[in-house]
């Protein structure tokens, strides 16, 4: 495999000219100059032809240069050409690259010209920061953010000391813009920035914001880095088109003819061009935009790891890293940040093993630490973190940060939605073994002769089938929690399941995989993960899950915590400053005060290791909102008698049936009386699907307004957001039953119109407290090592705070917003801590509303006679093209014409349930009572770290 980055050294004359005459002081600026010079001298279009030109140049490829190493990235064509030329000239590829760069720069010096974009750029902003953003910026500056640590360290011959900052800004306060502002300032000083975001949709949000605020992108180049699933495989697409064309039954199908024609046109005209502000090619987003009638799933044409190296999609995927290494700002996901971090960690451990005995070195570190010398003394969290830092410092000596991984390390790291970083690191490190898929994989390997064994393969296949079938039939009544397999003493169902999985590991360890196909790779990963699970390791945990609804049994194996990776990333990989941004950093502590301790603990930081800021509450976030809470049991008994429970989620089929029936009644009243759009945040795809079916069965008139999040339908959160906006622009009041990432990062507002006219989202319904939405390995382990209730409450309160923030995204909105939190379980005695937390979170909402008495009566009636509709196959209920993407007619040039339509009218008015105007709402409703129940403090232990 060819190298991605070459090591370049400069002659004394060239280095002096760049650093003194052109004032290129940083390694990033110098490397950028080398990159531009290399590109200019090669002008590579064909690697073989380019290699011949390199060999023919009158350059001394044996000259030695003595400047410090500069990492220079190359395109695939350039690096192939350089390595071919190196073979012909019998020198190293680094030497060829250095000679070419020096020759090009000497020519530039002789002509007294400057390479493009290597000098400091004058930073021009087409925007101003708001008061909240300015407050954060002032706080950062007053605490050393702009401190020139590099030049100071050079004078004092000291190592640069990294700094970690964190700042909480409310939703809609402009975290995206602040991050781009800081990145632009870093670029003007010759520094590179990574912005880590939780999802692909937030990546696109940053890209669009950058395009709007930096119209002259030459000042600050921004690049995105995504996985292969975001790229189209040319080979798979052509194969699918050929299959469609050869199928005689499709000859008269207009949809088939339409999408294949559009796809061929996309290949000819658009595939190899940037998609809007995104400079990458062969993007899935570009394909779906130009081929809206595509009837298959994205995975049918997406790029995979086994793609041919000359596949246009694969080439574009690889070239994105070159684009990233030539950019000032790189926006990547939390998942990809983990991959870049772990690649460097593995490189350092590998170097340590080669030079010395890893175990001996680490054992010596342990012996010299406070923990090793404790001798009965209580071990503190500080002791554990100190030991981790000593280990990381040793490993870091063997890491060449810019020679491993796919992207050169930055000086500045900005993490958006940082409260999700631990969860996303955990998910990225988790191996998922599908019990139902494993027998199919083995059958594929047998049919293609990629497996062998001393024992009978047929017998092994039979054993695998039997064990997997047995595991698949295990229905665990564990309140939705997975069954732990190796973290502590097994009990109950865990014993039998663990024994069967041990049998499975023993069976598949008897075979040897000889192939290298994707199926072979997946089987090898599963076998390795099962072996890791059976080890009594304090660093990894395994869980078994089997949803009774989905019938999808899985084994999850992953790291217990990521403190070591976080501290390596923040302190030992060359990052000078890290800023952690989120709207959910400070949460209620045991006394009811706001605290960032839990946030810092999750990221392996102590309170004195990071500089924090919390913005002052903005009244525009809560003033337009009327808060509705479920009626208390005493109020229901007083009006309707005892024995009635409403809006109380449960786990049994009867409880779910009753709850969904009531929720459907509530949602019909909300959407009928809403001024604009409605967002219903659910905690699972299963409950979202059941609610969707219940609503359309009872009120078919809302079908065209209704959207629902479901997996494997081809619609991302961004797609559904686009449909939601499109429906609103065409005079409808859209309804979206949303799940997953819609709780965080979703921005449903229309900045192109005035706030007074923006009724895109006026109503937010949260039917249940989002307990258990964090399914990561780290979260599950914390439930076993500390108070499960407190861990669940911490995760749920964080998710709830994020979800509430979806309603108000800008100041100046009308006072017609309604927030419905409708989980009546909070009134039970055992949930006092939850009520205490809610009191703190909702304290700023002064306007309180009450559900009409007639609606409460209907909720009771729907509970007593709850009947769910008969289930139909998912394909009949939610189809890939059940809702057309984009507007069905041209969007009006003037939005006022759309706003003038009677959007508040509805066809089936609810008797005696008309919504009260905000001004007449009973604002004297008693506030939530503050509970005296305290949150318990977690005790620090080694296992927590």
HELIX and SHEET records of a PDB file:
HELIX    1   1 UNK A   12  UNK A   16  1                                   5    
HELIX    2   2 UNK A   17  UNK A   21  3                                   5    
HELIX    3   3 UNK A   27  UNK A   42  1                                  16    
HELIX    4   4 UNK A   47  UNK A   56  1                                  10    
HELIX    5   5 UNK A   76  UNK A   89  1                                  14    
HELIX    6   6 UNK A   93  UNK A  111  1                                  19    
HELIX    7   7 UNK A  131  UNK A  142  1                                  12    
HELIX    8   8 UNK A  149  UNK A  156  1                                   8    
HELIX    9   9 UNK A  175  UNK A  188  1                                  14    
HELIX   10  10 UNK A  200  UNK A  213  1                                  14    
HELIX   11  11 UNK A  228  UNK A  230  5                                   3    
HELIX   12  12 UNK A  234  UNK A  246  1                                  13    
HELIX   13  13 UNK A  248  UNK A  250  5                                   3    
HELIX   14  14 UNK A  254  UNK A  269  1                                  16    
HELIX   15  15 UNK A  284  UNK A  290  1                                   7    
HELIX   16  16 UNK A  298  UNK A  300  5                                   3    
HELIX   17  17 UNK A  312  UNK A  325  1                                  14    
HELIX   18  18 UNK A  334  UNK A  355  1                                  22    
HELIX   19  19 UNK A  358  UNK A  368  1                                  11    
HELIX   20  20 UNK A  381  UNK A  396  1                                  16    
HELIX   21  21 UNK A  418  UNK A  420  5                                   3    
HELIX   22  22 UNK A  421  UNK A  429  1                                   9    
HELIX   23  23 UNK A  435  UNK A  447  1                                  13    
HELIX   24  24 UNK A  457  UNK A  472  1                                  16    
HELIX   25  25 UNK A  493  UNK A  508  1                                  16    
HELIX   26  26 UNK A  518  UNK A  534  1                                  17    
HELIX   27  27 UNK A  563  UNK A  571  1                                   9    
HELIX   28  28 UNK A  597  UNK A  602  1                                   6    
HELIX   29  29 UNK A  607  UNK A  609  5                                   3    
HELIX   30  30 UNK A  619  UNK A  621  5                                   3    
HELIX   31  31 UNK A  633  UNK A  640  1                                   8    
HELIX   32  32 UNK A  653  UNK A  673  1                                  21    
HELIX   33  33 UNK A  685  UNK A  698  1                                  14    
HELIX   34  34 UNK A  700  UNK A  705  5                                   6    
HELIX   35  35 UNK A  717  UNK A  729  1                                  13    
HELIX   36  36 UNK A  740  UNK A  743  5                                   4    
HELIX   37  37 UNK A  755  UNK A  757  5                                   3    
HELIX   38  38 UNK A  777  UNK A  785  1                                   9    
HELIX   39  39 UNK A  788  UNK A  804  1                                  17    
HELIX   40  40 UNK A  824  UNK A  827  5                                   4    
HELIX   41  41 UNK A  829  UNK A  831  5                                   3    
HELIX   42  42 UNK A  832  UNK A  842  1                                  11    
HELIX   43  43 UNK A  853  UNK A  864  1                                  12    
HELIX   44  44 UNK A  874  UNK A  877  1                                   4    
HELIX   45  45 UNK A  895  UNK A  899  1                                   5    
HELIX   46  46 UNK A  918  UNK A  920  5                                   3    
HELIX   47  47 UNK A  942  UNK A  944  5                                   3    
SHEET    1   A 2 UNK A   5  UNK A   8  0                                        
SHEET    2   A 2 UNK A  70  UNK A  73 -1                                        
SHEET    1   B 7 UNK A 222  UNK A 225  0                                        
SHEET    2   B 7 UNK A 329  UNK A 333  1                                        
SHEET    3   B 7 UNK A 193  UNK A 197  1                                        
SHEET    4   B 7 UNK A 412  UNK A 415  1                                        
SHEET    5   B 7 UNK A 577  UNK A 582  1                                        
SHEET    6   B 7 UNK A 163  UNK A 168  1                                        
SHEET    7   B 7 UNK A 611  UNK A 614  1                                        
SHEET    1   C 4 UNK A 431  UNK A 434  0                                        
SHEET    2   C 4 UNK A 554  UNK A 559 -1                                        
SHEET    3   C 4 UNK A 540  UNK A 545 -1                                        
SHEET    4   C 4 UNK A 483  UNK A 484 -1                                        
SHEET    1   D 2 UNK A 451  UNK A 452  0                                        
SHEET    2   D 2 UNK A 512  UNK A 513 -1                                        
SHEET    1   E 2 UNK A 587  UNK A 588  0                                        
SHEET    2   E 2 UNK A 594  UNK A 595 -1                                        
SHEET    1   F 7 UNK A 706  UNK A 708  0                                        
SHEET    2   F 7 UNK A 735  UNK A 738  1                                        
SHEET    3   F 7 UNK A 677  UNK A 681  1                                        
SHEET    4   F 7 UNK A 761  UNK A 766  1                                        
SHEET    5   F 7 UNK A 817  UNK A 821  1                                        
SHEET    6   F 7 UNK A 625  UNK A 629  1                                        
SHEET    7   F 7 UNK A 847  UNK A 849  1                                        
END                                                                             
